Amino acid sequence: MFMLAVMSYDQFVAVCNPLLYTVAMSHKLCAFLVAGTYTWGGLCSLIITYSLVQLSYCGLGLMNHFGCEYSAIISVSCSDSSFSQMACLVISIFSEACSLLITLASYIFIVVIVIRMPSKGGLRKAFSTCTSHLTAISIFHGIILLLYCVPHSRNSWLLVKVATALYAVMIPMLNPLIYSLRNKDVKETLRKLINSKLHSHPV
């Protein structure tokens, strides 16, 4: 979440201050933002893992899931999991709210700057710069909200499993494709491939 938020800030600097980009996004600041992102992610993981380790589990501890998803682990616990659920809720709300706030603020400033641009070329370039990142954000946050807003019932387990698979497998697979579509050579290659496929079919 916070890595995408940092990327939003990077887009904001690239569009709003293109001439001062290398000064505003210095190597030191980039290293600090990446380190902060990974530190917060590691801290959240440790807190949630610690809260789960404190619980006791029933029987064989078999989970109705293909991975150690938080809701699946909680479902096999015999002890009171209110502290663990509260910790997860607080961390999730704080992380989601802060990352979305940074992302929305960045894109609001970008939209304001883009609207004021006199040339259509600059407008098109700004939107092409942001489209791939907005696509990744929409897919990521959409699935995260779906995954953590589903009520914990037997009927919802299939949806939780599908959402987890999309979140864990599909998004990392799509990211290279989404971001490579900004490259002119990739776009041109795709255009030629589609045209050759269309013209190869006999009429």
C-alpha positions in Angstrom: 0.0 0.0 0.0 2.7 2.5 1.0 4.9 1.6 -1.9 2.0 2.5 -4.3 1.5 5.7 -2.2 5.2 6.6 -2.6 4.9 6.0 -6.3 1.9 8.4 -6.4 4.0 11.1 -4.8 6.7 10.3 -7.4 4.1 10.8 -10.1 3.0 14.1 -8.5 6.6 15.4 -8.5 7.2 14.2 -12.1 4.1 16.0 -13.4 4.0 19.1 -11.2 7.8 19.8 -11.0 9.4 18.1 -14.0 12.4 20.5 -14.1 13.1 20.0 -10.4 12.4 16.3 -10.3 16.0 15.1 -9.7 16.4 17.6 -6.9 13.0 16.9 -5.3 13.3 13.1 -5.6 16.9 12.8 -4.5 18.6 9.4 -3.9 18.5 10.1 -0.2 14.8 10.8 -0.1 14.1 7.7 -2.3 16.1 5.5 0.0 14.3 7.0 3.1 10.8 6.4 1.5 11.6 2.8 0.5 13.2 2.0 3.9 10.2 3.6 5.7 7.8 1.5 3.6 9.5 -1.8 4.4 10.0 -0.9 8.1 6.3 -0.2 8.5 5.4 -3.4 6.6 7.7 -5.5 8.7 6.4 -3.9 12.0 2.8 -4.5 11.1 3.6 -8.2 10.2 5.4 -8.7 13.5 2.5 -7.3 15.5 -0.1 -9.4 13.8 2.0 -12.5 13.9 2.7 -12.0 17.6 -1.0 -11.6 18.3 -1.8 -14.8 16.4 1.0 -16.8 18.2 -0.6 -15.9 21.5 -3.8 -17.8 20.5 -4.5 -21.5 21.1 -5.8 -23.6 18.2 -8.4 -26.5 18.1 -7.8 -30.1 16.9 -5.5 -30.5 14.0 -5.6 -26.8 13.1 -6.7 -27.5 9.5 -7.6 -24.3 7.7 -10.2 -24.0 4.9 -7.7 -22.1 2.8 -4.6 -22.7 0.5 -2.5 -20.1 2.4 -2.1 -18.6 5.8 -4.6 -15.9 5.3 -5.4 -14.0 8.5 -9.2 -14.8 8.5 -8.4 -18.5 7.9 -6.0 -18.7 10.9 -8.5 -16.9 13.2 -11.3 -19.4 12.2 -9.4 -22.3 13.7 -8.6 -20.6 17.0 -10.3 -21.8 20.2 -9.3 -18.8 22.4 -10.5 -15.3 22.5 -9.2 -13.6 19.4 -10.6 -10.1 20.1 -7.1 -8.5 20.7 -5.7 -10.0 17.5 -8.8 -8.9 15.5 -8.6 -5.4 17.0 -4.8 -5.1 16.2 -5.5 -6.2 12.6 -8.4 -3.8 12.2 -6.5 -0.8 13.6 -3.4 -1.6 11.4 -5.6 -2.2 8.3 -7.7 1.0 8.7 -4.6 3.1 9.5 -2.6 1.7 6.5 -5.4 1.9 4.1 -6.5 5.4 5.1 -3.0 6.9 5.1 -1.9 5.3 1.8 -5.2 6.3 0.1 -4.9 9.8 1.5 -1.4 10.2 0.1 -2.5 8.7 -3.3 -5.7 10.8 -3.5 -3.9 14.1 -2.5 -1.1 13.4 -5.1 -3.6 12.8 -7.9 -5.8 15.7 -6.9 -2.8 18.0 -7.4 -1.9 16.2 -10.6 -5.4 16.7 -12.0 -5.4 20.4 -11.1 -2.0 20.9 -12.8 -3.1 18.9 -15.9 -6.3 20.9 -16.3 -4.3 24.1 -16.3 -2.0 22.9 -19.0 -2.4 24.9 -22.2 -1.0 22.3 -24.7 -2.8 19.1 -25.6 0.6 17.3 -25.9 1.5 18.0 -22.3 -2.0 16.9 -21.2 -1.7 13.6 -23.1 1.9 13.0 -21.8 0.7 13.6 -18.2 -2.2 11.2 -18.5 0.0 8.5 -20.2 2.4 8.8 -17.3 -0.3 8.3 -14.6 -2.6 5.7 -16.4 -0.4 2.7 -15.6 0.0 3.6 -12.0 -3.8 4.3 -11.6 -4.6 0.9 -13.1 -2.3 -0.8 -10.6 -3.8 1.2 -7.7 -7.4 0.4 -8.7 -6.7 -3.4 -9.0 -4.7 -3.6 -5.8 -7.0 -1.5 -3.5 -10.2 -3.0 -5.0 -9.1 -6.5 -4.2 -7.7 -5.6 -0.8 -11.1 -3.9 0.2 -13.0 -6.9 -1.2 -10.7 -9.3 0.7 -11.0 -7.6 4.1 -14.6 -6.4 3.9 -16.1 -9.8 3.2 -18.1 -11.1 6.2 -16.6 -14.2 7.8 -19.2 -16.9 6.9 -19.0 -20.3 5.3 -20.5 -18.9 2.1 -17.8 -16.3 1.7 -14.8 -18.7 1.9 -14.7 -19.2 -1.9 -14.7 -15.5 -2.5 -11.9 -15.0 0.1 -9.8 -17.7 -1.7 -10.4 -16.2 -5.1 -9.6 -12.7 -3.8 -6.4 -14.0 -2.1 -5.3 -15.7 -5.3 -5.8 -12.5 -7.3 -4.0 -10.4 -4.7 -1.1 -12.8 -4.3 -0.6 -14.0 -7.8 -2.4 -11.9 -10.4 -1.3 -8.4 -9.3 2.4 -9.2 -9.3 2.0 -10.9 -12.7 0.1 -7.9 -14.2 2.4 -5.2 -12.8 5.2 -5.7 -15.4 2.6 -5.7 -18.2 0.8 -2.6 -16.9 4.0 -0.6 -16.5 5.6 -1.8 -19.7 2.6 -0.4 -21.7 4.1 3.1 -21.1 7.0 2.1 -23.3 6.6 3.2 -27.0 8.4 0.2 -28.3 6.1 -2.2 -26.4 3.0 -0.4 -27.7 4.3 -0.5 -31.2 5.1 -4.2 -31.0 1.7 -5.0 -29.6 0.0 -2.9 -32.3 2.0 -4.9 -35.0 1.2 -8.2 -33.4 -2.5 -7.5 -33.3 -2.5 -6.2 -36.9 -0.7 -9.3 -38.1 -3.1 -11.6 -36.3 -6.1 -9.7 -37.8 -4.7 -9.8 -41.3 -3.6 -13.5 -41.1 -7.2 -14.8 -40.9 -8.6 -15.7 -44.3 -11.6 -13.6 -45.4 
